[in-house]
Amino acid sequence: MTMDQAGPTESAAPGTAVFDYVPAATDYDKALWRFTLSTRHGLIGSLAIPLAFGAAAFVAGVLRWHLDEAGAILAGPLCLVAVFLVRQRNRRSRTRDQYEAHAALGNCRTTLTADGLTTTGSSGEGSGTTGWNVYPWWFETPELFVLTGSAEYFHVLPKRGAHSPEDLVRARALFAEHLRRV
């Protein structure tokens, strides 16, 4: 990241990283897809349940003898695809709800410290400190830091909000100290 990409220059306390940003829906979509398709936890969570339902539907279809051979062969994959799509749609809906709650704060300031992260909205509403134990995992994309515990909830921290490149370095150090990278 160049200084042109960083936010306003403001010195942060040692061991503290500050991000000022406006939440964007595309950030949450990118976080969900990156988690789902590129992490072990996301892949297992995305595929294990659909595979189980697909296998159960396939076996049930075959055992019921209501389907001919071609129908029995198609039942499993179709159920698998349907369950995967429904599950991903539900995840996206939950992620969109998180975005809307975060976006309602307006311009956000998130401060990372050894105690956790504090996010405050533009008028001071919605301020709260979240301990590191709430988000056991983190990952990074070229544009985002994402803290998560599952595909059910995320805290998306856009890198564009960093006050300086040093904030990005301090954020990575805090994440590495308190969370597990996935």
VOFIZA-253824 format. One record per residue: residue number from 0; chain; x, y, z of N, C-alpha, C in turn. Coordinates in steps of 0.02 Angstrom, whole numbers. Layout:
! residues N
(dotor NUM,A,(X,Y,Z),(X,Y,Z),(X,Y,Z))
...
***
This chain:
! residues 182
(dotor 0,A,(42,-59,0),(0,0,0),(44,61,0))
(dotor 1,A,(27,109,-40),(65,172,-42),(31,222,3))
(dotor 2,A,(64,276,16),(35,327,59),(-27,358,26))
(dotor 3,A,(-31,355,-41),(-90,380,-75),(-152,339,-57))
(dotor 4,A,(-141,274,-43),(-197,230,-27),(-215,234,47))
(dotor 5,A,(-168,254,89),(-182,258,161),(-225,318,175))
(dotor 6,A,(-260,315,232),(-303,370,252),(-261,427,279))
(dotor 7,A,(-293,473,316),(-257,531,342),(-201,509,390))
(dotor 8,A,(-146,545,388),(-90,528,431),(-105,552,502))
(dotor 9,A,(-100,505,548),(-111,520,618),(-72,468,657))
(dotor 10,A,(-33,489,704),(8,441,740),(-34,404,791))
(dotor 11,A,(-26,338,792),(-62,296,839),(-13,276,894))
(dotor 12,A,(-40,258,951),(2,235,1006),(36,171,985))
(dotor 13,A,(95,157,1013),(128,94,996),(83,35,1013))
(dotor 14,A,(81,-14,968),(38,-72,980),(-36,-60,965))
(dotor 15,A,(-51,-3,934),(-120,15,918),(-124,29,843))
(dotor 16,A,(-177,6,812),(-189,20,741),(-257,52,734))
(dotor 17,A,(-262,103,693),(-325,140,684),(-345,138,611))
(dotor 18,A,(-410,124,600),(-439,121,533),(-502,164,532))
(dotor 19,A,(-506,210,485),(-566,250,473),(-592,231,404))
(dotor 20,A,(-656,212,400),(-683,187,336),(-759,190,337))
(dotor 21,A,(-787,184,278),(-859,176,270),(-870,104,248))
(dotor 22,A,(-909,64,285),(-920,-6,265),(-951,-11,196))
(dotor 23,A,(-931,-62,158),(-958,-73,91),(-983,-145,85))
(dotor 24,A,(-1040,-153,53),(-1070,-220,45),(-1023,-267,7))
(dotor 25,A,(-987,-241,-42),(-942,-284,-80),(-886,-312,-36))
(dotor 26,A,(-866,-275,15),(-815,-301,62),(-841,-364,97))
(dotor 27,A,(-903,-362,118),(-932,-420,153),(-941,-479,105))
(dotor 28,A,(-961,-464,44),(-968,-518,-6),(-901,-551,-20))
(dotor 29,A,(-849,-510,-28),(-782,-537,-40),(-758,-579,20))
(dotor 30,A,(-772,-556,80),(-752,-593,139),(-787,-661,143))
(dotor 31,A,(-851,-662,128),(-888,-725,130),(-862,-774,78))
(dotor 32,A,(-852,-751,16),(-828,-796,-36),(-758,-820,-23))
(dotor 33,A,(-715,-775,2),(-646,-795,17),(-646,-847,72))
(dotor 34,A,(-687,-837,124),(-690,-886,179),(-717,-952,153))
(dotor 35,A,(-771,-950,115),(-804,-1010,91),(-760,-1051,45))
(dotor 36,A,(-725,-1019,-1),(-689,-1055,-53),(-614,-1064,-39))
(dotor 37,A,(-586,-1027,8),(-513,-1028,15),(-487,-1048,84))
(dotor 38,A,(-531,-1064,131),(-507,-1085,196),(-532,-1156,210))
(dotor 39,A,(-494,-1192,248),(-513,-1261,266),(-580,-1260,303))
(dotor 40,A,(-588,-1214,350),(-649,-1210,389),(-710,-1193,344))
(dotor 41,A,(-700,-1149,298),(-754,-1131,252),(-773,-1187,206))
(dotor 42,A,(-723,-1222,179),(-736,-1278,134),(-771,-1335,170))
(dotor 43,A,(-747,-1352,229),(-778,-1406,267),(-850,-1388,285))
(dotor 44,A,(-859,-1326,309),(-926,-1304,327),(-973,-1299,267))
(dotor 45,A,(-945,-1282,210),(-986,-1274,150),(-1004,-1341,119))
(dotor 46,A,(-958,-1389,123),(-969,-1451,88),(-994,-1509,132))
(dotor 47,A,(-977,-1509,196),(-996,-1565,238),(-1072,-1573,245))
(dotor 48,A,(-1106,-1521,261),(-1179,-1525,269),(-1214,-1539,203))
(dotor 49,A,(-1198,-1503,149),(-1230,-1521,85),(-1215,-1593,63))
(dotor 50,A,(-1154,-1616,74),(-1138,-1685,56),(-1180,-1734,96))
(dotor 51,A,(-1187,-1721,160),(-1228,-1765,202),(-1301,-1765,179))
(dotor 52,A,(-1328,-1707,166),(-1398,-1703,143),(-1405,-1735,74))
(dotor 53,A,(-1357,-1720,31),(-1359,-1750,-37),(-1356,-1826,-34))
(dotor 54,A,(-1311,-1852,7),(-1306,-1925,14),(-1369,-1954,43))
(dotor 55,A,(-1397,-1922,93),(-1458,-1946,124),(-1516,-1945,73))
(dotor 56,A,(-1521,-1892,35),(-1575,-1888,-15),(-1565,-1941,-69))
(dotor 57,A,(-1504,-1951,-89),(-1489,-2002,-140),(-1508,-2072,-115))
(dotor 58,A,(-1486,-2088,-55),(-1502,-2154,-27),(-1577,-2162,-17))
(dotor 59,A,(-1609,-2110,8),(-1681,-2114,18),(-1718,-2124,-48))
(dotor 60,A,(-1696,-2089,-100),(-1727,-2096,-166),(-1719,-2167,-193))
(dotor 61,A,(-1660,-2194,-184),(-1647,-2262,-209),(-1687,-2313,-169))
(dotor 62,A,(-1688,-2305,-104),(-1722,-2353,-62),(-1798,-2351,-69))
(dotor 63,A,(-1824,-2294,-85),(-1897,-2289,-91),(-1923,-2320,-155))
(dotor 64,A,(-1880,-2333,-202),(-1899,-2364,-265),(-1950,-2323,-304))
(dotor 65,A,(-1953,-2259,-289),(-2000,-2215,-325),(-1968,-2187,-388))
(dotor 66,A,(-1904,-2194,-392),(-1869,-2166,-449),(-1843,-2223,-493))
(dotor 67,A,(-1843,-2211,-557),(-1811,-2260,-600),(-1735,-2250,-593))
(dotor 68,A,(-1697,-2289,-629),(-1624,-2287,-621),(-1595,-2218,-636))
(dotor 69,A,(-1617,-2186,-690),(-1592,-2120,-708),(-1611,-2068,-656))
(dotor 70,A,(-1672,-2072,-630),(-1695,-2025,-578),(-1655,-2033,-514))
(dotor 71,A,(-1639,-2096,-496),(-1600,-2108,-436),(-1529,-2080,-444))
(dotor 72,A,(-1502,-2086,-504),(-1435,-2061,-516),(-1434,-1984,-514))
(dotor 73,A,(-1486,-1952,-537),(-1489,-1879,-537),(-1509,-1849,-470))
(dotor 74,A,(-1544,-1887,-428),(-1571,-1860,-365),(-1516,-1835,-319))
(dotor 75,A,(-1463,-1874,-311),(-1409,-1855,-265),(-1375,-1790,-284))
(dotor 76,A,(-1348,-1785,-345),(-1315,-1722,-364),(-1362,-1662,-364))
(dotor 77,A,(-1424,-1672,-385),(-1471,-1616,-384),(-1485,-1592,-314))
(dotor 78,A,(-1494,-1638,-268),(-1505,-1619,-197),(-1443,-1585,-169))
(dotor 79,A,(-1385,-1610,-187),(-1322,-1581,-164),(-1316,-1508,-188))
(dotor 80,A,(-1328,-1497,-251),(-1324,-1429,-278),(-1377,-1384,-246))
(dotor 81,A,(-1437,-1409,-238),(-1491,-1369,-207),(-1473,-1350,-135))
(dotor 82,A,(-1448,-1398,-97),(-1431,-1384,-27),(-1373,-1334,-24))
(dotor 83,A,(-1322,-1342,-67),(-1266,-1296,-68),(-1290,-1225,-84))
(dotor 84,A,(-1332,-1218,-135),(-1355,-1152,-154),(-1398,-1120,-100))
(dotor 85,A,(-1441,-1158,-68),(-1483,-1132,-14),(-1439,-1111,45))
(dotor 86,A,(-1390,-1153,62),(-1346,-1137,118),(-1306,-1073,103))
(dotor 87,A,(-1279,-1067,43),(-1240,-1008,26),(-1284,-946,25))
(dotor 88,A,(-1345,-953,2),(-1391,-896,2),(-1407,-874,74))
(dotor 89,A,(-1417,-922,119),(-1429,-905,189),(-1368,-870,220))
(dotor 90,A,(-1309,-895,204),(-1248,-863,229),(-1243,-792,203))
(dotor 91,A,(-1257,-783,139),(-1252,-716,110),(-1303,-669,142))
(dotor 92,A,(-1362,-695,158),(-1413,-655,191),(-1389,-632,260))
(dotor 93,A,(-1359,-678,298),(-1332,-660,364),(-1275,-610,358))
(dotor 94,A,(-1233,-620,309),(-1177,-574,298),(-1203,-505,279))
(dotor 95,A,(-1255,-503,237),(-1285,-439,217),(-1315,-404,278))
(dotor 96,A,(-1346,-442,324),(-1373,-412,386),(-1317,-381,428))
(dotor 97,A,(-1260,-415,431),(-1202,-387,468),(-1178,-323,436))
(dotor 98,A,(-1175,-323,370),(-1154,-263,334),(-1202,-205,350))
(dotor 99,A,(-1267,-218,347),(-1317,-165,358),(-1311,-137,429))
(dotor 100,A,(-1299,-180,478),(-1291,-156,547),(-1227,-113,553))
(dotor 101,A,(-1174,-134,520),(-1111,-97,522),(-1118,-32,482))
(dotor 102,A,(-1151,-34,425),(-1160,25,383),(-1203,78,417))
(dotor 103,A,(-1248,56,460),(-1292,103,496),(-1251,150,541))
(dotor 104,A,(-1190,131,557),(-1148,174,598),(-1119,232,559))
(dotor 105,A,(-1123,229,493),(-1095,282,451),(-1020,274,445))
(dotor 106,A,(-984,329,449),(-910,325,449),(-888,291,512))
(dotor 107,A,(-849,239,505),(-828,199,563),(-754,210,578))
(dotor 108,A,(-738,207,641),(-669,207,664),(-661,144,707))
(dotor 109,A,(-614,102,685),(-598,42,723),(-527,48,748))
(dotor 110,A,(-520,41,814),(-455,44,846),(-438,-25,873))
(dotor 111,A,(-380,-50,852),(-356,-115,876),(-304,-104,930))
(dotor 112,A,(-314,-137,987),(-266,-134,1042),(-255,-204,1069))
(dotor 113,A,(-213,-211,1118),(-200,-276,1149),(-263,-305,1181))
(dotor 114,A,(-311,-263,1199),(-373,-285,1232),(-426,-309,1183))
(dotor 115,A,(-421,-288,1120),(-472,-306,1071),(-481,-250,1021))
(dotor 116,A,(-541,-247,993),(-554,-194,944),(-615,-155,965))
(dotor 117,A,(-611,-90,953),(-666,-44,970),(-687,-10,905))
(dotor 118,A,(-752,-16,889),(-779,17,830),(-829,69,852))
(dotor 119,A,(-822,129,825),(-867,184,841),(-894,213,777))
(dotor 120,A,(-959,229,777),(-990,261,719),(-974,335,717))
(dotor 121,A,(-994,368,662),(-976,438,651),(-1004,485,704))
(dotor 122,A,(-1060,469,734),(-1087,514,786),(-1077,486,856))
(dotor 123,A,(-1034,436,861),(-1019,408,927),(-1064,350,946))
(dotor 124,A,(-1117,338,908),(-1162,283,924),(-1130,216,904))
(dotor 125,A,(-1153,165,936),(-1130,98,919),(-1061,81,944))
(dotor 126,A,(-1033,123,987),(-966,110,1012),(-966,49,1058))
(dotor 127,A,(-917,8,1049),(-911,-50,1092),(-844,-84,1080))
(dotor 128,A,(-818,-114,1133),(-756,-150,1127),(-771,-224,1126))
(dotor 129,A,(-740,-258,1078),(-747,-330,1071),(-680,-362,1086))
(dotor 130,A,(-681,-410,1132),(-619,-445,1149),(-597,-491,1093))
(dotor 131,A,(-533,-508,1093),(-506,-551,1042),(-537,-620,1042))
(dotor 132,A,(-564,-642,1099),(-592,-710,1103),(-656,-718,1062))
(dotor 133,A,(-687,-664,1040),(-748,-669,1000),(-732,-693,930))
(dotor 134,A,(-674,-674,905),(-653,-693,837),(-590,-736,842))
(dotor 135,A,(-597,-802,841),(-537,-844,848),(-492,-846,786))
(dotor 136,A,(-518,-829,728),(-480,-835,665),(-478,-768,629))
(dotor 137,A,(-428,-762,586),(-424,-704,542),(-393,-726,477))
(dotor 138,A,(-409,-688,425),(-376,-697,360),(-372,-629,326))
(dotor 139,A,(-334,-629,273),(-320,-566,239),(-329,-575,164))
(dotor 140,A,(-357,-524,132),(-360,-521,59),(-319,-459,39))
(dotor 141,A,(-309,-447,-24),(-272,-386,-43),(-305,-322,-18))
(dotor 142,A,(-372,-322,-8),(-406,-261,13),(-431,-262,85))
(dotor 143,A,(-432,-320,117),(-467,-327,181),(-429,-367,233))
(dotor 144,A,(-443,-352,296),(-430,-397,352),(-498,-422,373))
(dotor 145,A,(-505,-486,385),(-569,-514,405),(-560,-556,468))
(dotor 146,A,(-597,-539,520),(-597,-577,582),(-661,-618,583))
(dotor 147,A,(-655,-682,602),(-714,-725,599),(-708,-783,648))
(dotor 148,A,(-763,-815,659),(-765,-877,697),(-801,-930,657))
(dotor 149,A,(-835,-908,605),(-870,-953,560),(-895,-912,501))
(dotor 150,A,(-929,-945,455),(-958,-908,399),(-1021,-873,421))
(dotor 151,A,(-1039,-878,484),(-1100,-847,509),(-1088,-775,530))
(dotor 152,A,(-1027,-757,548),(-1014,-688,568),(-943,-668,551))
(dotor 153,A,(-937,-604,531),(-873,-576,512),(-866,-506,541))
(dotor 154,A,(-805,-485,552),(-790,-415,561),(-742,-397,505))
(dotor 155,A,(-766,-358,458),(-727,-341,399),(-694,-273,411))
(dotor 156,A,(-628,-272,402),(-589,-212,414),(-553,-194,349))
(dotor 157,A,(-579,-146,311),(-547,-128,247),(-479,-95,257))
(dotor 158,A,(-430,-117,220),(-363,-89,225),(-362,-17,202))
(dotor 159,A,(-409,3,160),(-411,72,135),(-420,122,192))
(dotor 160,A,(-443,99,250),(-455,143,307),(-394,153,352))
(dotor 161,A,(-339,118,337),(-280,125,379),(-253,196,376))
(dotor 162,A,(-233,222,433),(-206,290,435),(-137,292,403))
(dotor 163,A,(-100,237,409),(-33,235,381),(-14,162,367))
(dotor 164,A,(37,150,328),(60,81,317),(80,47,382))
(dotor 165,A,(104,86,431),(122,57,495),(61,27,531))
(dotor 166,A,(2,56,520),(-59,28,550),(-72,-42,523))
(dotor 167,A,(-58,-53,459),(-67,-120,430),(-19,-170,463))
(dotor 168,A,(43,-149,474),(93,-192,506),(72,-206,578))
(dotor 169,A,(51,-155,615),(29,-164,685),(-33,-209,688))
(dotor 170,A,(-79,-200,640),(-139,-242,640),(-120,-315,630))
(dotor 171,A,(-76,-329,582),(-54,-399,572),(-21,-427,634))
(dotor 172,A,(19,-386,668),(52,-409,729),(1,-425,784))
(dotor 173,A,(-49,-382,792),(-100,-395,842),(-141,-458,825))
(dotor 174,A,(-158,-466,761),(-195,-526,741),(-154,-588,753))
(dotor 175,A,(-90,-586,735),(-46,-644,744),(-38,-662,818))
(dotor 176,A,(-39,-611,860),(-30,-623,932),(-93,-652,964))
(dotor 177,A,(-151,-631,941),(-213,-649,976),(-258,-698,939))
(dotor 178,A,(-249,-707,873),(-294,-747,833),(-255,-799,793))
(dotor 179,A,(-291,-847,765),(-260,-897,722),(-277,-880,650))
(dotor 180,A,(-226,-880,608),(-236,-864,537),(-263,-925,501))
(dotor 181,A,(-315,-914,460),(-343,-969,419),(-335,-953,346))
***
